[in-house]
Structure formats: C-alpha cells, structure tokens
C-alpha cells in the first residue's frame, strides 16, 4: 500500500464503533457536539447555526441536556476504548462550559485522564463588555491505560485562527489537528467518530496516517467523503483494494 487508507462511514457512532476491530486504533481525535451554547434549556435547544456560525447546514446531536450528554459521552467513549490499542491517546475538543463534564465522561468511559490542552482562537471570538475574552476551546486527553510509548512531544497551547472558509459550522484548523495526529505512529490508525467535514481525515492523510471517520449527518458525510477523496498527498488515495478497517 503506497499511502494511508481512509474510510468515512455514514451512521451513528454508537452502532459503528461496535464493529471496529478491537485494539486497532492508535489515536482517537474527536470533536463531539458540545450541547453547549447557553445556560438555559432554550439556548441549548437552538439550531447550531444560531449557537455557533450563522448559515450553513445544521448538525444533529447538539441539544442534549447535561445528564443525557454525560451519559452519551461515556457510552461512546467506552466503545472507543475497546477499539483502542493499549497506551493509545483519546483527545476530545470541548468548550469551557463542558470541560468539567468532558473530563468526567472520559474517565467514566474507562480512559485515564492525563491533562488538558488549549486552542487559543485569534478570530471569531464574541467579546462581552466587562468580562474576560473567552478565546479558548480546550482538548481534554487521556490514555488507554499506561502510555509506555516513545514518540514526539504533543501540542500544548495552539494559537491559530478558525478556518476563514469553512464547510462545517464548528470546523477546526487542520494545522492544529496535524499536531495531534503526529502522536499516532507512522501508518497508524486515527479514529474520529464525528468526522464532520473531514478535517481530521485531511490531517491524518497529510501526516501519513490511516483514517477511519464516522458521520451521522448525510450532508457532512458527503462533504467529508469528497474532500478526502480529492486529497493527493504522499501518494494517498482511496481504493477498494485497501484492507478493511473492521473486524470480521
């Protein structure tokens, strides 16, 4: 195989994760719906285009209350742990409102919580007079047991803009994602259960890793599939001849 395989599957990660080969994933890098965007039930229930970026196609799963969000996070994180190799990393994007619950859910899913990194955004920040600027989103990370693995030093605080032209309302910068992807070994498998527009997949391909993405929303599944199929980096290409990323 001349380059990393990649697959983007359409469906609910709670169903799809059950079929991933056990102990096959080197890095889980996920940007799950935050179910944030406000302190009240009404604010949380608003369309994602109103909470995050005006316009674009809304995505589902972002209006859970706190209890159901914690339970849902713990559920899929437990399934992801079964797919992860011992010592592998799980990194989860979150905002300041959900950071405490994210770290709790990571541990409830069976991962060992190791720390928090930050993405300091330079643009697309909403200032409020009389308050500190909320310019950061966070990455809570943990490991599948002890991490006795030598490798590159991972990112601390990343300073960078959100994509100016984005295809997803909460799209993350590929440069930031590439820093995390480098924590997986060359040729290793990166799993993103919430693939969105495919930014994590692009980062994985550019860094010489394989990618397995899952996306529930039909529109974004199509966007990610087309985006990754069009990337021609380090000889990577999608091919039906490539080995399956699933057990059985």
Residue, then its C-alpha position, 0 to 999 in steps of 0.5 A: x500500500x503506497x499511502x494511508x487508507x481512509x474510510x468515512x462511514x455514514x451512521x451513528x457512532x454508537x452502532x459503528x464503533x461496535x464493529x471496529x476491530x478491537x485494539x486497532x486504533x492508535x489515536x482517537x481525535x474527536x470533536x463531539x457536539x458540545x450541547x453547549x451554547x447557553x445556560x438555559x434549556x432554550x439556548x441549548x435547544x437552538x439550531x447550531x447555526x444560531x449557537x455557533x456560525x450563522x448559515x450553513x447546514x445544521x448538525x444533529x446531536x447538539x441539544x442534549x441536556x447535561x445528564x443525557x450528554x454525560x451519559x452519551x459521552x461515556x457510552x461512546x467513549x467506552x466503545x472507543x476504548x475497546x477499539x483502542x490499542x493499549x497506551x493509545x491517546x483519546x483527545x476530545x475538543x470541548x468548550x469551557x462550559x463542558x470541560x468539567x463534564x468532558x473530563x468526567x465522561x472520559x474517565x467514566x468511559x474507562x480512559x485515564x485522564x492525563x491533562x488538558x490542552x488549549x486552542x487559543x482562537x485569534x478570530x471569531x471570538x464574541x467579546x462581552x463588555x466587562x468580562x474576560x475574552x473567552x478565546x479558548x476551546x480546550x482538548x481534554x486527553x487521556x490514555x488507554x491505560x499506561x502510555x509506555x510509548x516513545x514518540x514526539x512531544x504533543x501540542x500544548x497551547x495552539x494559537x491559530x485562527x478558525x478556518x476563514x472558509x469553512x464547510x462545517x459550522x464548528x470546523x477546526x484548523x487542520x494545522x492544529x489537528x496535524x499536531x495531534x495526529x503526529x502522536x499516532x505512529x507512522x501508518x497508524x490508525x486515527x479514529x474520529x467518530x464525528x468526522x464532520x467535514x473531514x478535517x481530521x481525515x485531511x490531517x491524518x492523510x497529510x501526516x501519513x496516517x490511516x483514517x477511519x471517520x464516522x458521520x451521522x449527518x448525510x450532508x457532512x458525510x458527503x462533504x467529508x467523503x469528497x474532500x478526502x477523496x480529492x486529497x493527493x498527498x504522499x501518494x494517498x488515495x482511496x481504493x477498494x483494494x485497501x484492507x478493511x478497517x473492521x473486524x470480521 
